[in-house]
Amino acid sequence: MIKILFIANPTSEVIDKTDTVSLISGFADKYNFKWELYYTEQYDADIKIRKKIKVFNPDIVVAAGGDGTVNQVATALVYSQIEMGIIPAGSANGLAYNLGIPSDMSEALQFILESNAKPVDVIHLNKNIYCCHLSDIGINARIVKRFEQEGSKGLPGYGKQMLKELLSKRTHFSFNLKTPSLNKRFSAEMLVMANARSFGTGAVINPAGKLDDGQFEIVIIRPYPWWSLFYLIMMFLFGKSEKLKYVDLIKTNQADIVLDYSHDLQVDGEIIRDIKSLEVEILPSALKIRYK
């Protein structure tokens, strides 16, 4: 009998504690597994998740929440033999979207139980930050920061903050990028370190993205004229961003980035403040995630 530990975000509007217990119990009877449900806490969440995993010693850990919860679970499982599953239950579910995991909780759980674990790469930043999906500086990071500060919820909340950002005064920044094959200075509206293809909204920021190819992509959106904004948005929505003359896409397995001044960094839906430099590397096959 396999053991499954469910780690859920209690602030998720999707997760109802009574319904979740009933749902898991029904699947446990059908698929014959032992399980526990643990709700994340506000303080020392990473430490407590690691402790819970060590005590329960599961075969699979399922993250039920948004990209932030997924990141917390993934951070605890990097290079372990424990498999990971995802039940999308957050405002943004970017990694789940890229893995084709259903948004319905019941369908997602069945998807996990009937899938096999496959190796997935992880981006490692500054030796202590893990990123499964996307990290960025600039436009999207400011949107996510506003989203957090104003307590916005779901895609409508993200859309509201995106509109505010697009109507705000444009601010580009400069940085030096060094990879094994490049050493160049850039100015940008947005800098993305991408392990996946798209945001949870479906907008394709990185058409070349593959979660298991041993590389990541650096996407640079350079300063663009205001009249091209609608065209840029449409090209991202249709996955044609590589055709834009204001976008650079660089595939690599390692990069050093030095910014002219400190910025907020968005990592899997969470904001890390005051980042001046980044040492970025890919960790090949660092996770085993159940998807088809």
VEXDOMI-752505 format. One line per 5 residues: number of its first residue (from 0); their letters; for each residue x, y, z of N, C-alpha, C. Coordinates in Angstrom, 2 decimals, decimal comma. Example, Ala and Ser with C-alpha at 12.3 -4.5 7.8 and 13.67 -1.06 7.14 Angstrom:
2
0) AS) 13,19/-5,69/7,80/12,30/-4,50/7,80/13,20/-3,30/7,80 | 12,85/-2,25/7,08/13,67/-1,06/7,14/12,90/0,03/7,87
//
This chain:
292
0) MIKIL) 0,84/-1,20/0,00/0,00/0,00/0,00/0,88/1,25/0,00 | 0,71/2,09/-1,01/1,51/3,30/-1,07/0,96/4,35/-0,10 | 1,83/5,28/0,26/1,46/6,36/1,19/1,53/7,69/0,46 | 0,47/8,48/0,59/0,40/9,78/-0,07/0,17/10,87/0,97 | 1,03/11,86/0,95/0,88/13,02/1,83/0,36/14,18/1,00
5) FIANP) -0,79/14,72/1,39/-1,38/15,87/0,72/-1,02/17,13/1,51 | -0,41/18,08/0,85/-0,05/19,34/1,49/-0,86/20,44/0,82 | -1,75/21,07/1,59/-2,71/22,01/1,03/-2,54/23,40/1,61 | -2,84/24,39/0,80/-2,85/25,78/1,23/-4,22/26,11/1,80 | -4,33/26,38/3,10/-5,64/26,61/3,72/-6,31/27,90/3,27
10) TSEVI) -5,56/28,82/2,67/-6,15/30,09/2,22/-6,74/29,99/0,81 | -6,55/28,85/0,15/-7,10/28,68/-1,19/-8,62/28,70/-1,16 | -9,22/29,49/-2,04/-10,68/29,55/-2,12/-11,26/28,28/-2,73 | -10,42/27,51/-3,42/-10,88/26,29/-4,08/-11,02/25,14/-3,08 | -10,20/25,17/-2,03/-10,14/24,05/-1,10/-11,11/24,22/0,06
15) DKTDT) -12,07/23,33/0,16/-12,97/23,23/1,31/-12,53/22,01/2,13 | -12,23/22,23/3,41/-11,64/21,16/4,21/-12,50/19,91/4,26 | -13,81/20,08/4,46/-14,70/18,92/4,54/-14,77/18,18/3,22 | -14,94/18,94/2,14/-15,02/18,32/0,82/-13,72/17,64/0,43 | -12,59/18,24/0,81/-11,29/17,67/0,46/-11,07/16,34/1,15
20) VSLIS) -11,39/16,26/2,44/-11,26/15,00/3,18/-12,15/13,93/2,57 | -13,39/14,30/2,24/-14,32/13,35/1,64/-13,83/12,87/0,29 | -13,29/13,80/-0,50/-12,77/13,44/-1,83/-11,60/12,47/-1,72 | -10,63/12,78/-0,86/-9,46/11,92/-0,71/-9,86/10,55/-0,17 | -10,76/10,53/0,79/-11,21/9,26/1,38/-11,82/8,34/0,32
25) GFADK) -12,63/8,94/-0,56/-13,25/8,15/-1,61/-12,22/7,55/-2,55 | -11,23/8,33/-2,93/-10,18/7,84/-3,82/-9,30/6,82/-3,11 | -9,06/7,01/-1,80/-8,24/6,06/-1,05/-8,90/4,68/-1,01 | -10,22/4,66/-0,85/-10,94/3,38/-0,86/-10,85/2,71/-2,24 | -10,94/3,52/-3,29/-10,94/2,98/-4,65/-9,56/2,51/-5,07
30) YNFKW) -8,53/3,30/-4,76/-7,17/3,02/-5,24/-6,28/2,39/-4,18 | -6,80/2,21/-2,96/-6,10/1,50/-1,89/-4,77/2,13/-1,53 | -4,81/3,36/-0,99/-3,59/4,00/-0,50/-3,82/4,59/0,89 | -2,75/4,70/1,64/-2,78/5,33/2,96/-2,45/6,81/2,78 | -3,11/7,68/3,54/-2,90/9,11/3,29/-3,01/9,94/4,57
35) ELYYT) -2,41/11,13/4,48/-2,58/12,17/5,49/-2,71/13,51/4,78 | -3,42/14,43/5,41/-3,61/15,77/4,86/-3,02/16,79/5,83 | -2,11/17,61/5,31/-1,44/18,61/6,13/-1,66/19,99/5,51 | -2,10/20,94/6,34/-2,31/22,31/5,86/-1,10/23,17/6,21 | -0,61/23,90/5,21/0,57/24,73/5,43/0,28/25,83/6,43
40) EQYDA) 1,33/26,27/7,10/1,22/27,33/8,09/1,95/28,57/7,60 | 1,61/29,71/8,19/2,15/30,98/7,72/3,63/31,11/7,99 | 4,08/30,63/9,16/5,47/30,83/9,56/6,26/29,52/9,46 | 7,49/29,62/8,99/8,40/28,46/8,88/7,77/27,32/8,09 | 7,04/27,67/7,04/6,32/26,65/6,26/7,26/25,62/5,66
45) DIKIR) 8,38/26,07/5,11/9,31/25,14/4,46/9,87/24,12/5,45 | 10,24/24,60/6,64/10,80/23,71/7,67/9,76/22,70/8,12 | 8,52/23,16/8,32/7,45/22,28/8,80/7,04/21,25/7,75 | 7,08/21,65/6,48/6,77/20,70/5,41/7,83/19,60/5,37 | 9,09/19,97/5,47/10,16/18,97/5,48/10,01/18,00/6,65
50) KKIKV) 9,66/18,55/7,81/9,48/17,71/9,00/8,32/16,74/8,81 | 7,22/17,22/8,25/6,06/16,36/8,03/6,38/15,25/7,05 | 7,13/15,56/6,00/7,53/14,55/5,02/8,42/13,49/5,68 | 9,34/13,95/6,51/10,26/13,01/7,17/9,50/12,07/8,11 | 8,53/12,61/8,84/7,78/11,80/9,81/6,86/10,80/9,10
55) FNPDI) 6,14/11,25/8,08/5,15/10,38/7,42/5,82/9,44/6,41 | 6,95/9,87/5,84/7,72/9,06/4,89/6,84/8,56/3,73 | 6,29/9,48/2,95/5,36/9,07/1,88/6,08/8,61/0,61 | 5,33/7,93/-0,24/5,81/7,60/-1,58/5,55/8,75/-2,54 | 4,45/9,48/-2,30/4,05/10,61/-3,14/3,65/11,77/-2,24
60) VVAAG) 4,05/12,98/-2,60/3,57/14,18/-1,93/2,79/14,99/-2,96 | 1,54/15,30/-2,63/0,68/16,06/-3,53/0,52/17,48/-3,00 | 0,90/18,45/-3,82/0,72/19,87/-3,47/-0,63/20,33/-3,97 | -1,50/20,75/-3,06/-2,83/21,26/-3,42/-2,84/22,76/-3,14 | -2,67/23,54/-4,18/-2,60/24,99/-4,03/-2,11/25,61/-5,32
65) GDGTV) -1,65/26,84/-5,24/-1,11/27,52/-6,41/0,37/27,28/-6,58 | 1,00/28,08/-7,42/2,42/27,89/-7,70/3,29/28,05/-6,47 | 2,87/28,90/-5,51/3,63/29,08/-4,29/3,68/27,81/-3,47 | 2,54/27,14/-3,32/2,49/25,88/-2,59/3,28/24,79/-3,31 | 3,15/24,75/-4,63/3,91/23,80/-5,44/5,40/24,00/-5,22
70) NQVAT) 5,83/25,26/-5,19/7,24/25,56/-4,99/7,72/25,09/-3,61 | 6,90/25,31/-2,59/7,29/24,88/-1,23/7,49/23,37/-1,18 | 6,58/22,62/-1,79/6,69/21,17/-1,79/7,88/20,73/-2,64 | 8,03/21,32/-3,81/9,14/20,95/-4,69/10,48/21,21/-4,03 | 10,60/22,33/-3,33/11,85/22,66/-2,64/12,23/21,57/-1,64
75) ALVYS) 11,22/20,98/-1,01/11,49/19,91/-0,04/11,83/18,58/-0,70 | 11,50/18,45/-1,99/11,67/17,16/-2,66/12,80/17,11/-3,68 | 13,51/18,22/-3,88/14,57/18,26/-4,89/15,58/17,13/-4,66 | 15,79/16,33/-5,69/16,73/15,21/-5,70/16,42/14,15/-4,65 | 15,16/14,06/-4,24/14,75/12,95/-3,38/14,13/11,87/-4,26
80) QIEMG) 13,83/10,72/-3,70/13,19/9,64/-4,44/11,67/9,70/-4,34 | 11,16/10,68/-3,62/9,72/10,81/-3,43/9,10/11,49/-4,65 | 8,01/10,92/-5,14/7,33/11,49/-6,29/6,41/12,64/-5,86 | 6,08/13,51/-6,81/5,27/14,68/-6,53/4,04/14,71/-7,44 | 2,92/15,14/-6,88/1,71/15,37/-7,66/1,22/16,78/-7,41
85) IIPAG) 0,36/17,29/-8,28/-0,14/18,65/-8,15/-1,66/18,67/-8,34 | -2,36/19,27/-7,39/-3,77/19,60/-7,55/-3,87/21,11/-7,65 | -4,18/21,67/-8,83/-4,20/23,13/-8,99/-5,33/23,76/-8,18 | -4,97/24,63/-7,24/-6,00/25,23/-6,38/-5,60/26,64/-5,96 | -4,93/27,36/-6,86/-4,48/28,70/-6,52/-4,97/29,74/-7,50
90) SANGL) -4,57/30,98/-7,24/-4,90/32,05/-8,18/-4,16/31,86/-9,49 | -2,93/31,37/-9,40/-2,15/31,04/-10,60/-1,66/29,60/-10,46 | -1,83/28,85/-11,52/-1,44/27,43/-11,51/-0,57/27,14/-12,72 | 0,51/27,91/-12,83/1,32/27,89/-14,04/1,95/26,56/-14,35 | 2,58/25,93/-13,35/3,25/24,65/-13,61/2,22/23,58/-13,96
95) AYNLG) 1,12/23,54/-13,23/0,07/22,57/-13,53/-0,47/22,76/-14,94 | -0,64/24,01/-15,35/-1,13/24,31/-16,70/-0,15/23,76/-17,74 | 1,13/23,96/-17,52/2,14/23,51/-18,48/2,26/21,99/-18,52 | 1,87/21,32/-17,44/1,93/19,86/-17,38/0,62/19,21/-17,83 | -0,37/20,03/-18,16/-1,65/19,50/-18,63/-2,49/18,88/-17,54
100) IPSDM) -2,32/19,32/-16,29/-3,07/18,77/-15,17/-4,44/19,43/-15,10 | -5,53/18,67/-14,99/-6,87/19,26/-14,96/-7,05/20,20/-13,78 | -7,89/21,23/-13,96/-8,12/22,21/-12,90/-9,15/21,73/-11,87 | -9,99/20,78/-12,23/-10,95/20,21/-11,29/-10,23/19,30/-10,30 | -10,52/19,44/-8,99/-9,79/18,69/-7,97/-9,93/17,18/-8,14
105) SEALQ) -11,15/16,72/-8,39/-11,37/15,28/-8,55/-10,64/14,74/-9,76 | -10,73/15,48/-10,87/-10,03/15,05/-12,08/-8,52/15,09/-11,90 | -8,04/16,10/-11,18/-6,60/16,22/-10,94/-6,07/15,05/-10,11 | -6,83/14,66/-9,09/-6,40/13,54/-8,24/-6,41/12,24/-9,01 | -7,42/12,03/-9,82/-7,45/10,82/-10,65/-6,28/10,84/-11,64
110) FILES) -5,99/12,01/-12,20/-4,86/12,20/-13,12/-3,56/11,78/-12,46 | -3,36/12,19/-11,19/-2,14/11,83/-10,45/-2,05/10,32/-10,25 | -3,13/9,73/-9,81/-3,13/8,31/-9,47/-2,97/7,41/-10,69 | -3,33/7,92/-11,86/-3,25/7,11/-13,07/-2,09/7,50/-13,97 | -1,21/8,39/-13,48/-0,04/8,82/-14,25/1,23/8,20/-13,68
115) NAKPV) 2,28/8,27/-14,45/3,60/7,85/-13,99/4,46/9,07/-13,69 | 5,41/8,91/-12,80/6,32/10,01/-12,48/7,36/10,17/-13,58 | 7,59/11,43/-13,97/8,59/11,73/-15,00/9,56/12,78/-14,45 | 10,81/12,73/-14,88/11,79/13,71/-14,38/11,52/15,11/-14,93 | 11,67/16,10/-14,08/11,47/17,50/-14,44/12,64/18,31/-13,91
120) DVIHL) 13,13/19,25/-14,71/14,24/20,12/-14,30/13,75/21,21/-13,33 | 14,69/21,78/-12,60/14,40/22,89/-11,69/15,47/23,95/-11,88 | 15,06/25,21/-11,89/16,01/26,32/-11,95/16,47/26,65/-10,54 | 17,78/26,84/-10,37/18,37/27,15/-9,08/18,95/28,56/-9,14 | 18,49/29,43/-8,24/18,93/30,82/-8,24/19,68/31,14/-6,96
125) NKNIY) 20,86/31,71/-7,11/21,69/32,15/-5,98/21,91/31,06/-4,93 | 21,94/29,82/-5,39/22,29/28,66/-4,55/21,26/28,32/-3,47 | 20,17/29,12/-3,34/19,22/28,84/-2,26/17,76/29,02/-2,63 | 17,48/29,34/-3,90/16,10/29,54/-4,34/15,82/28,57/-5,49 | 14,71/27,85/-5,39/14,33/26,92/-6,44/13,13/27,48/-7,20
130) CCHLS) 13,14/27,26/-8,51/12,05/27,72/-9,37/11,64/26,58/-10,29 | 10,37/26,19/-10,23/9,87/25,10/-11,08/9,29/25,63/-12,38 | 8,76/26,84/-12,35/7,97/27,36/-13,46/8,66/28,55/-14,12 | 8,46/29,75/-13,57/9,04/30,97/-14,13/9,49/31,91/-13,03 | 10,59/32,61/-13,29/11,05/33,72/-12,45/11,20/34,94/-13,34
135) DIGIN) 10,93/36,11/-12,80/11,07/37,29/-13,64/11,27/38,56/-12,84 | 11,80/39,57/-13,53/12,00/40,92/-13,01/11,35/41,88/-13,99 | 10,66/42,89/-13,45/10,06/43,89/-14,33/8,55/43,84/-14,31 | 7,92/43,84/-15,48/6,47/44,01/-15,61/5,69/43,01/-14,77 | 5,92/41,72/-14,99/5,12/40,72/-14,29/5,38/40,72/-12,79
140) ARIVK) 6,62/40,93/-12,38/6,94/40,99/-10,95/6,17/42,12/-10,27 | 6,05/43,27/-10,95/5,29/44,38/-10,38/3,81/44,05/-10,31 | 3,30/43,34/-11,32/1,89/42,92/-11,29/1,63/42,00/-10,11 | 2,50/41,00/-9,92/2,34/40,04/-8,82/2,45/40,75/-7,47 | 3,35/41,73/-7,37/3,50/42,48/-6,12/2,21/43,25/-5,80
145) RFEQE) 1,64/43,90/-6,80/0,36/44,60/-6,60/-0,74/43,61/-6,22 | -0,74/42,49/-6,89/-1,72/41,42/-6,64/-1,69/41,03/-5,17 | -0,48/40,83/-4,63/-0,32/40,46/-3,21/-0,77/41,59/-2,29 | -0,31/42,80/-2,57/-0,57/43,93/-1,68/-2,05/44,28/-1,59 | -2,78/44,14/-2,68/-4,19/44,51/-2,71/-5,12/43,33/-2,43
150) GSKGL) -4,53/42,15/-2,17/-5,35/40,98/-1,85/-6,23/40,52/-2,99 | -5,75/40,67/-4,21/-6,52/40,26/-5,38/-6,63/38,73/-5,43 | -7,64/38,26/-6,15/-7,87/36,83/-6,26/-8,11/36,43/-7,71 | -7,56/35,29/-8,11/-7,86/34,67/-9,38/-7,41/35,46/-10,60 | -7,79/34,94/-11,77/-7,41/35,57/-13,02/-8,00/36,97/-13,20
155) PGYGK) -9,26/37,21/-12,73/-9,78/38,58/-12,84/-8,93/39,58/-12,05 | -8,46/39,16/-10,88/-7,60/40,02/-10,07/-6,28/40,28/-10,75 | -5,73/39,24/-11,39/-4,47/39,42/-12,12/-4,67/40,36/-13,30 | -5,81/40,19/-14,00/-6,10/41,06/-15,14/-6,23/42,51/-14,74 | -6,84/42,74/-13,59/-6,97/44,11/-13,07/-5,61/44,73/-12,81
160) QMLKE) -4,72/43,96/-12,18/-3,38/44,48/-11,86/-2,54/44,64/-13,13 | -2,74/43,78/-14,11/-2,02/43,91/-15,37/-2,43/45,20/-16,08 | -3,72/45,51/-16,07/-4,19/46,75/-16,69/-3,58/47,96/-16,01 | -3,52/47,94/-14,68/-2,89/49,04/-13,94/-1,43/49,20/-14,34 | -0,74/48,08/-14,47/0,68/48,12/-14,83/0,87/48,69/-16,22
165) LLSKR) 0,05/48,24/-17,17/0,20/48,69/-18,54/-0,13/50,17/-18,71 | -0,98/50,69/-17,81/-1,35/52,11/-17,87/-0,41/52,98/-17,05 | 0,51/52,35/-16,33/1,48/53,10/-15,51/2,63/53,59/-16,37 | 3,44/54,45/-15,79/4,61/54,95/-16,49/5,58/53,80/-16,74 | 6,07/53,72/-17,95/7,01/52,65/-18,32/8,34/52,84/-17,60
170) THFSF) 8,91/51,74/-17,14/10,21/51,80/-16,48/11,07/50,63/-16,97 | 12,11/50,93/-17,71/13,01/49,86/-18,13/14,25/49,88/-17,22 | 15,00/48,82/-17,27/16,19/48,68/-16,42/17,30/48,05/-17,25 | 18,52/48,15/-16,73/19,68/47,63/-17,45/20,39/46,58/-16,61 | 21,05/45,65/-17,30/21,77/44,58/-16,61/22,81/43,99/-17,55
175) NLKTP) 23,76/43,30/-16,96/24,74/42,55/-17,74/24,44/41,06/-17,62 | 24,43/40,39/-18,74/24,15/38,95/-18,79/25,36/38,20/-19,31 | 25,78/37,19/-18,55/26,89/36,35/-18,97/26,45/34,89/-18,93 | 26,60/34,21/-20,06/26,35/32,78/-20,16/27,61/32,13/-20,73 | 27,66/30,80/-20,84/28,85/30,18/-21,43/29,16/30,65/-22,85
180) SLNKR) 28,17/31,21/-23,56/28,40/31,62/-24,94/28,13/33,10/-25,19 | 27,88/33,89/-24,12/27,47/35,28/-24,32/27,89/36,13/-23,14 | 28,31/37,34/-23,42/28,57/38,34/-22,38/28,12/39,68/-22,95 | 26,94/40,14/-22,53/26,34/41,29/-23,19/25,51/42,11/-22,22 | 25,42/43,40/-22,50/24,61/44,31/-21,70/23,27/44,54/-22,40
185) FSAEM) 22,18/44,56/-21,59/20,84/44,73/-22,13/20,09/45,81/-21,36 | 19,10/46,42/-22,03/18,06/47,20/-21,38/16,76/46,46/-21,61 | 15,90/46,42/-20,60/14,70/45,60/-20,71/13,53/46,17/-19,94 | 12,34/45,83/-20,41/11,11/46,06/-19,64/10,83/44,86/-18,73 | 11,32/43,69/-19,15/11,07/42,47/-18,40/12,15/41,45/-18,72
190) LVMAN) 12,60/40,76/-17,69/13,61/39,71/-17,80/13,04/38,44/-17,18 | 13,01/37,36/-17,95/12,39/36,12/-17,49/13,40/34,98/-17,53 | 13,45/34,19/-16,45/14,17/32,92/-16,43/13,11/31,83/-16,45 | 12,98/31,13/-17,57/11,82/30,27/-17,79/12,21/28,81/-17,90 | 11,53/27,98/-17,12/11,66/26,53/-17,24/10,52/25,97/-18,07
195) ARSFG) 9,40/26,69/-18,12/8,20/26,25/-18,83/7,90/27,18/-19,99 | 6,82/26,89/-20,72/6,47/27,68/-21,90/5,62/28,90/-21,57 | 4,66/28,75/-20,65/3,64/29,78/-20,54/3,29/30,10/-19,10 | 2,67/31,26/-18,93/2,07/31,63/-17,66/0,80/30,81/-17,45 | 0,27/30,83/-16,21/-0,98/30,13/-15,93/-2,16/30,68/-16,71
200) TGAVI) -2,05/31,92/-17,20/-3,09/32,52/-18,03/-3,15/31,93/-19,42 | -2,09/31,21/-19,80/-2,01/30,65/-21,14/-1,13/31,46/-22,08 | -0,73/32,67/-21,66/0,16/33,48/-22,49/1,53/32,82/-22,59 | 2,00/32,61/-23,81/3,26/31,88/-24,04/4,42/32,87/-24,04 | 5,17/32,87/-22,96/6,33/33,75/-22,84/7,59/33,10/-23,42
205) NPAGK) 7,58/31,76/-23,51/8,80/31,03/-23,88/8,46/29,85/-24,79 | 8,28/30,11/-26,09/7,88/29,03/-27,01/8,85/27,85/-27,04 | 10,11/28,08/-26,68/11,12/27,01/-26,73/11,15/26,17/-25,45 | 10,32/26,50/-24,48/10,43/25,87/-23,17/10,08/24,40/-23,12 | 10,94/23,61/-22,49/10,68/22,21/-22,18/11,13/21,97/-20,75
210) LDDGQ) 10,32/21,26/-19,99/10,60/21,07/-18,57/11,64/19,99/-18,29 | 12,08/19,29/-19,32/12,97/18,15/-19,09/14,14/18,09/-20,06 | 14,57/19,26/-20,59/15,63/19,24/-21,60/17,00/19,62/-21,06 | 17,12/19,80/-19,73/18,41/20,12/-19,13/18,87/21,54/-19,37 | 17,95/22,41/-19,83/18,27/23,81/-20,06/17,10/24,69/-19,62
215) FEIVI) 17,36/25,99/-19,51/16,28/26,95/-19,30/16,46/28,07/-20,31 | 15,45/28,92/-20,43/15,50/30,02/-21,38/15,47/31,36/-20,65 | 16,26/32,29/-21,14/16,21/33,67/-20,69/15,47/34,46/-21,75 | 14,36/35,06/-21,36/13,55/35,85/-22,29/13,67/37,31/-21,88 | 14,09/38,14/-22,82/14,30/39,56/-22,56/13,34/40,36/-23,44
220) IRPYP) 12,44/41,09/-22,80/11,56/42,00/-23,53/12,19/43,39/-23,44 | 12,76/43,83/-24,55/13,44/45,12/-24,59/12,43/46,27/-24,70 | 12,85/47,50/-24,39/11,93/48,64/-24,49/11,28/48,70/-25,87 | 9,97/48,90/-25,88/9,19/48,88/-27,12/8,35/50,15/-27,22 | 8,00/50,58/-28,41/7,15/51,77/-28,56/5,73/51,49/-28,08
225) WWSLF) 5,08/52,48/-27,52/3,75/52,28/-26,91/2,75/51,73/-27,91 | 2,87/52,14/-29,19/1,89/51,73/-30,19/1,98/50,24/-30,55 | 3,05/49,55/-30,11/3,19/48,13/-30,42/2,65/47,22/-29,32 | 2,11/47,81/-28,25/1,72/47,02/-27,07/0,66/45,98/-27,42 | -0,40/46,37/-28,12/-1,47/45,42/-28,45/-0,92/44,27/-29,29
230) YLIMM) -0,06/44,59/-30,24/0,55/43,57/-31,10/1,39/42,60/-30,26 | 2,17/43,15/-29,31/2,98/42,31/-28,43/2,11/41,34/-27,65 | 1,02/41,86/-27,07/0,13/41,01/-26,27/-0,44/39,88/-27,12 | -0,89/40,19/-28,33/-1,47/39,17/-29,20/-0,45/38,11/-29,58 | 0,77/38,52/-29,83/1,81/37,56/-30,20/2,14/36,62/-29,04
235) FLFGK) 2,12/37,14/-27,81/2,34/36,28/-26,65/1,18/35,32/-26,46 | -0,04/35,78/-26,66/-1,21/34,92/-26,49/-1,22/33,78/-27,50 | -0,71/34,03/-28,70/-0,71/33,01/-29,74/0,62/32,27/-29,86 | 1,53/32,50/-28,89/2,77/31,75/-28,86/3,74/32,08/-29,96 | 3,75/33,33/-30,41/4,62/33,74/-31,50/5,64/34,79/-31,07
240) SEKLK) 5,95/34,84/-29,78/6,80/35,92/-29,26/8,21/35,89/-29,84 | 8,68/34,71/-30,31/10,04/34,64/-30,85/10,18/35,44/-32,16 | 9,05/35,80/-32,76/9,07/36,57/-34,00/9,15/38,08/-33,76 | 9,04/38,50/-32,50/9,04/39,92/-32,18/10,45/40,48/-32,15 | 10,65/41,62/-32,77/12,00/42,20/-32,79/12,40/42,80/-31,46
245) YVDLI) 11,43/42,97/-30,55/11,73/43,51/-29,22/11,98/42,41/-28,19 | 12,03/41,14/-28,63/12,20/40,01/-27,71/13,44/39,21/-28,08 | 14,29/38,95/-27,09/15,44/38,07/-27,25/15,19/36,80/-26,44 | 15,53/35,66/-27,01/15,38/34,36/-26,33/16,72/33,65/-26,36 | 17,24/33,36/-25,17/18,57/32,76/-25,04/18,44/31,45/-24,26
250) KTNQA) 18,84/30,35/-24,87/18,79/29,04/-24,22/20,15/28,75/-23,60 | 20,15/28,31/-22,34/21,41/28,07/-21,66/21,19/27,11/-20,50 | 22,27/26,69/-19,85/22,15/25,90/-18,62/22,74/26,64/-17,41 | 23,30/27,84/-17,68/23,91/28,62/-16,59/23,98/30,08/-17,01 | 23,79/30,99/-16,04/23,87/32,42/-16,36/24,20/33,21/-15,10
255) DIVLD) 24,91/34,31/-15,30/25,16/35,29/-14,23/24,58/36,61/-14,69 | 23,75/37,20/-13,84/23,06/38,45/-14,17/23,39/39,48/-13,10 | 23,86/40,64/-13,52/24,16/41,73/-12,60/23,32/42,93/-13,01 | 22,43/43,35/-12,12/21,53/44,47/-12,38/22,16/45,78/-11,94 | 21,78/46,87/-12,60/22,33/48,18/-12,23/21,88/48,62/-10,84
260) YSHDL) 20,69/48,18/-10,44/20,21/48,46/-9,09/19,22/47,37/-8,68 | 18,86/47,33/-7,42/18,05/46,24/-6,87/16,62/46,25/-7,42 | 16,08/45,04/-7,59/14,71/44,87/-8,09/14,01/43,78/-7,30 | 12,67/43,78/-7,41/11,89/42,66/-6,90/11,96/41,52/-7,91 | 12,11/40,30/-7,39/12,15/39,10/-8,23/10,93/38,26/-7,94
265) QVDGE) 10,21/37,89/-8,99/9,06/36,99/-8,86/9,52/35,57/-9,12 | 9,24/34,66/-8,18/9,61/33,25/-8,32/8,39/32,39/-8,04 | 7,86/31,75/-9,06/6,69/30,87/-8,90/5,57/31,53/-8,10 | 5,29/32,79/-8,42/4,17/33,48/-7,79/4,49/34,19/-6,50 | 5,73/34,10/-6,01/6,11/34,76/-4,78/7,16/35,84/-5,08
270) IIRDI) 7,12/36,93/-4,30/8,03/38,05/-4,50/9,20/37,96/-3,52 | 10,41/38,06/-4,07/11,64/38,17/-3,28/12,20/39,55/-3,54 | 12,40/40,33/-2,50/12,74/41,73/-2,65/14,25/41,97/-2,71 | 14,58/43,08/-3,33/15,95/43,63/-3,32/16,99/42,66/-3,86 | 16,80/42,23/-5,08/17,77/41,38/-5,76/18,64/42,24/-6,66
275) KSLEV) 19,95/42,17/-6,47/20,89/42,97/-7,28/21,63/42,10/-8,29 | 21,81/40,83/-7,97/22,50/39,93/-8,90/21,91/38,52/-8,77 | 22,06/37,75/-9,85/21,53/36,40/-9,88/22,55/35,44/-10,48 | 22,78/34,36/-9,79/23,56/33,24/-10,31/22,57/32,12/-10,58 | 22,37/31,79/-11,85/21,29/30,90/-12,25/21,87/29,64/-12,90
280) EILPS) 21,33/28,49/-12,51/21,74/27,22/-13,13/20,54/26,30/-13,20 | 20,61/25,35/-14,10/19,55/24,35/-14,20/19,97/23,10/-13,45 | 19,02/22,50/-12,73/19,25/21,22/-12,05/18,48/20,16/-12,84 | 19,16/19,40/-13,69/18,46/18,44/-14,55/17,79/17,32/-13,74 | 16,57/16,99/-14,13/15,83/15,85/-13,55/15,82/15,91/-12,02
285) ALKIR) 15,63/17,10/-11,46/15,69/17,27/-10,00/14,43/16,84/-9,28 | 13,32/16,77/-10,01/12,04/16,35/-9,43/11,45/15,19/-10,22 | 10,62/14,40/-9,53/9,84/13,37/-10,20/8,37/13,74/-10,02 | 7,74/14,22/-11,09/6,36/14,69/-11,01/5,44/13,75/-11,80 | 4,29/13,46/-11,24/3,33/12,59/-11,92/2,49/13,40/-12,92
290) YK) 2,70/13,13/-14,19/1,87/13,72/-15,24/1,96/12,84/-16,48 | 1,06/13,06/-17,43/0,99/12,18/-18,60/1,73/12,78/-19,78
//
